Amino acid sequence: MTKTITLKILFQKIIVLLAIILTSNLNAKDIYVSKNGNDSNSGTQSEPYKTIAKASAVAQPGDMIIIGGGTYEEVIRPARSGVAGRPITYIAKPGEKVIISAMQALSGWQNDRGSIYKIKIDWDLGQENFVMNGNTAMDLARWPNNTDGKPFTLNSLRNDGGSGANVVNGAYLTSSQIPNINWKGGSVFFYGDKPGSGWIAWKAFITSSTSGRVNFTLDKNPSWIRTFHAPRDKGDFYLEGVKGALDYQNEWWFDSKTKELFVQMPGGAAPVDGKVQMRRRKIAVDLNGRSYIEIKNLAVFGGAILLKTNSNNNKLTGVSSFYGNHTQGVFRGFNAGKPSIEVNGTNNSIEKCEFAFSAATGVRLGGRFNVLKNNYIHDFNYLGSYDAPLVARGGTDNKIIGNTIFNGGRDGINYNGNRCEVAYNDVYRSNLIADDCATFYTVGGPQNTEIHHNWFHDSASRGSKRKAAGIYLDNDAEAFSVHHNVVWNVEWTGVQINWNGKDIDIFNNTLVKTEGGAMGAWHKAGTAFSNVKVWNNIADVKTVDDPSTQEDEGTFERDADKQNNVITKSGYTSYTNNKFTLTSGSPAVNAGRQITGITDSFIGAAPDAGAYEFGGENWVPGINWDPSLGPTGQGCYGLPGESCDDNNSKDLVELVNVPTTLPVADSYTVDVTYEATTDREIQVGFWSSTGWIASSTTITVPKGKDSKSITVDLPQAQTPGTGYTFKVHIRPVGTTWEQALQWDQVNDITIKDVPQYQDTLSFVNQTTTIQAADSYTVEIAYEASTEREIQVDFWSSTGWIASSVKETVPIGKGTRNITVKLPSVPAAGTGYLFKAHIRPVGTSWQQALKWAQVTDITVESTPQYQDKVSFKDAQTTILPANSYTFNIDYEASTDREIVVEFWSSTSWIAQQKEVVSKGKGVKTITVNLPSIPNPGTGYIYKTHIRPLNTTWREWIDRDQVAGVTINALNTQIIPDGTYLITSPLNNQRLLSRALENHNVKMIDPGSFDDQKWIFNHVGDNVYTIKNKGTNRYLEVPYARCYNGANVATWTNANDAHKQWEVIKNGNDIYGIKPMHCQQMALDRAGGAINANVLVWPFNANNNNQKWKIIADNTRSKNVVTRENSDFDVHKLMISPNPASEQLALTNINNASLITIMDFTGRQVLSKKLNGEDNTLMDISVLNDGIYFISIDSSPAIKFLKE
């Protein structure tokens, strides 16, 4: 009884909760913000708020805050969290650009002295102060000056002395070049690079200075920051942060006591008001303590994005962040702790964003089950510390997928986590300041992490340092699976493992162009590897260890379990161009061993070594969007450091869907699309072939993108004919066509007399059994005497259910697909009807001119479909073409995308995407190729089905057809087939049979297969020639090569003396030469009757070496020679070639069957000829392309239809 009551109470709570959710969803609203709004408004589209803060204060779960274009100098801080299924969303208004800025533009500058100007402000962010001059990030006043303006080059000097490794208090650095100014309060940057060090740089505040010396406290934790990088051991340094150093363009200094900012501009000019900006706030987006918040399609400038504390189930999409958390960078530890975005919490997603430019870290990823996907992350860690473009430390079960990461002062990715996945990332240009680091760096363990399908490449350290690795598993790394990665162009090793490497799998990686060797390790005394496996990898050179270093550098690591590794510089698609997919002849093909979970989908006899499987997926990592258009695809925001195109900066206009045949009329209406950077005028003109006829009225359009229908009224109806043109232009308001910003036109328009049409309509092939659905699309064939309206209705047996929107059709006849949307899915049953009518424009069904209907419609219950895809009857032998058409069997549970790809044996060539509706069927898809592929083997068809607007990575089901062969077009001298080899002097034929011990001789014609020879082309007009009666091949026995050597037949054609080159030697006359002895030719000895055949030195004038090769078209034993046969393929003439409408066939003597085939060999047309010598064949029904014509199964002849 208690259990029953408890369940009842639980059920009541669920009902209440569902009611709350449903009520909340009904109340969810859009809240609008605009720079022209007012916080006293209602927040609707017509009365937007002015600030995001006001919108945040009122937003409830499920609400969407739509922000109008402009720069907002405030923080996005939701007042509350969303809930599951009803997030609070912040999104830029479609087509508009929103910037959330932590910077403040400054105006009211005063001259301080000389070229230095100052301004009073009322805030101070300490080390996070940051100043921009337009698009230039200014330097804190420094010496030596940053003359090239590049943060990674340092523009530093070498010191000449300083304090030792154990000095904390009283530390110092000396250089005779240090300017004699007061450096107290500034800071020193130092990068110590003595041998065995150089893996970090540091900064310290200067406590005092004397001539050639600065003093400071060097309290660092861990202590190795100081002990391995002491000033006494020398390195690179610069000094910054005092007013006395303010002596160069684009430098600044801030007086924290007076709160005055001092700057020096290029050329000593005064700052332009509003151009110089200073960071006002440290944070731009604050999601700490918030969950179920989504930020979409906006930019963040100068401020950090925080999902640091108790932030769960949040999403960032399409966000651009620049200079998110710049810092001076004086700190005690090994990194600054100042990321542009910090993500902790659980189930947060950062996708398709850009994070760029800062002295410290770009993305700091921790927490659990967070996803960093498809992001563009670059130019971080100007400090040379343990910051990086991506620092992923302390996270569990996170995914780092499909990102592009580059330009880091130390590492590309600095990682330490557990059960994470790092996959399909493109990482390059690390080590730009520090050494002994990598594009991917980690240390310690166990980390139970999988690193796969990444590119790590193009990294080198500064100066003489050289420890720039690809994948660096530093001291005591444990529990890593490293597979299917490609490392190239790194200055050190491809994979580096130090100390007690344990439980590490290095499988199927390609490690090439690595100056220190494919792999290396530091086997420190007292350490040893445990369960380190190196299997199925590729290196390009064998590397010998450099004894001058503490590390062991080699090809594949000395102390690992090494199996099935390959060393090769050949067998890649392009070693020079860093394309490391394999070719069919690569030594790595089938050289690997099977590894469960790693090589499961291998192709061939065994898995391949390296990161790519020949014939498999030629994966490419990194982002799948164009960075030149930014994450939103709308181009630049105009922010510093952007490298994208502002694709909204053009005025464009285009005529769309303009018919090229028009009826005689005194006005025409056309559709135009436009894009305007501000208010513009658009005008359409109509021209004949000789000049202007009329123009539309000028219409004014607002800034943005849209379309318009524009009518051109003519002075009178034009004479039917050709050469008419529509022209359209867009121009500034108040100007003329002479100031047009852009034109478009449609040429070669024809005006025709339009026949008289009736008003009628009918359903086209409408099935009477349909599936239950909430909409139906029918095809209507119509004829309209003038512009008319058509409407379709859906009825049950008892009454009307729904009508389509009205469709307006032009004068003439045609078809229209019309959709009827129903208020709900109809019940399964019978007696439903479709009705349609045609009527005058602007009237109702009561004025219908004609009705049509389909009765007795049955509605069936909707079947449940899965998502499946497979090729249907795909050809595995094809001819070269610039497109191929495939039939795809599919089943779709909802609207889906189907993609068909065409691959060579080594790489993707082309693809076509089509959308299918829910259901099942066969989809015909044509893939257009960029060029005609070369004949050969190993081509592959691939197809997959996926959700709409996704990529191949989200495939649900897939299929492929491998082993496709493209045969060469028939350009050989003799088409493959069966022939009679005949003397042109006496018509005797070549014979071989057992009776003469298979020797070859001449004989009179007879209807026997031992006089017939099967020619098979092997290349370059070289053939095997097989006797049809004995199935033995023409040969020169024992490969003899002397005058009078006998000719016979043998059971195979494996050698050169069993293969023959056919050459032209006159009109329809040929020579036949053995391939093992090219100076000889097939010869009728002395030309005698019934002569034995032998080889003799080739002479073009020797009549005994001249042969007719006559196609065997014998139909019965009574027809034994080509001269008596129905058809001689060599005499057939076809014209014209190329042809468009008709093909003329000449020299056809008797009634025959003509067959035309497409490039796949499929018959597309046939005709029984009428016995005339010259016959016309109508080919107008054929599509353009390559075809082959055959007469009574004769060898096919190619022609082109155009």
Secondary structure, DSSP 8 states (H G I E B T S, - for coil): -HHHHHHHHHHHHHHHHHHHHHHHHHH--EEEE-TT--TTS--SSSS-BS-HHHHHHH--TT-EEEE-SEEE-S-B--SS--BTTB-EEEEE-TT--EEEE-EEE----EEEETTEEEEE-S---GGG--EEETTEE-EESEES--TT--GGG---EE--EE--TT--TTEEEE-TTS-SS--TT-EEEEEE--TT--S--EEEEEEEEETTEEEE----SSTHHHHTS-GGG-EEEEEE--GGG--STTEEEEETTTTEEEEE-GGG----TTTEEEE--SEEEE-TT-BSEEEES-EEESSEEEE-SS-BS-EEES-EEESTT------SSSS----SEEE-SBS-EEES-EEEEESS-SEEE-SBS-EEES-EEEEE-TT-SS--SEEEEEEES-EEES-EEEEESS-SEEEEEES-EEES-EEE---SS-SSEEEEEEESS---EEEES-EEEEE--STT---EEEEEEETT-EEEEEES-EEEEESS-SEEEESS-EEEEEES-EEEEETT-SEEEE--TT---EEEEEES-EESS-----TTSSSEEESS-TTSEEES-EE-S-SEEETTTTEEEE-TT-TTTT-S---TTTSTT--SSS--SSS--TTS-----S-SS-GGGTTTSS---S-TT--S--TTS--EEEEES--SEEES-SEEEEEEEEEESSSEEEEEEEE-SSSEEEE---EEE-SEEEEEEEEEE-SS---SEEEEEEEEEEEETT--GGG-SEEEEEEEEEEE-------EEEESS--SEEE--SEEEEEEEEEESSSEEEEEEEE-SSSEEEE---EEE-SEEEEEEEEEE-SS---SEEEEEEEEEEEETT--GGG-SEEEEEEEEEEE-------EEEEES--SEE---SEEEEEEEEEESSSEEEEEEEE-SSSEEEEEEEEE-SEEEEEEEEEE-SS---SEEEEEEEEEEE-TT--GGG-SEEEEEEEEEE---S-SSS-SEEEEEE-TTT--EEEE-GGGTTBEEEE---S-GGG-EEEEEEETTEEEEEETTT--EEE-GGG--STTEE-EEES---SGGG-EEEEE-STT-EEEEETT-TTEEEEEGGG-TT-BEEEEE--TT-GGG-BEEEE----STT--SGGGSS--TTT-EEESSSBSSEEEEE---S--EEEEE-TTS-EEEEEE--S-SEEEEE-TTS-SEEEEEEETT---EEEEE-
